[in-house]
Amino acid sequence: MYRIGVLTDKKNNGETYAKMISDYCITQKLFPLLETYQNQEVFFKEIQSNVPDIVLLVLPGVDGLNAAEHLHSLFPECGIIWCSDLDFSLHAFRLRVEYFFMEPVNELKIQEGLKAWFRSEKRSFK
């Protein structure tokens, strides 16, 4: 079972993004454990014992950059789908983020990020 984390600065957004991920995974016959976080400090503390396989990171500006860099430094094997309001595409490339896109967040972009992660690790959907 895959463990997927969603880190955003707004609770309602996190729940919406988690539902988008869940809906997509169900169509692929996957049932991951989804956890949402709105606080970076809590997120990084909790994942010390339960490292997610992949994280959807939706934080504004430098908060997102800092979170992506910190996550990558702690758990380089953890996949990252990163959405930002600023163009950090070069940073995303340097960090080998699976998928980077700029706001607005939509279901298709999240799905593309998940597909890229599965392809990059040669995971199967079944």
Order of alpha helices (4+ residues) and beta strands (2+ residues): beta-alpha-beta-alpha-beta-alpha-beta-alpha-beta-alpha
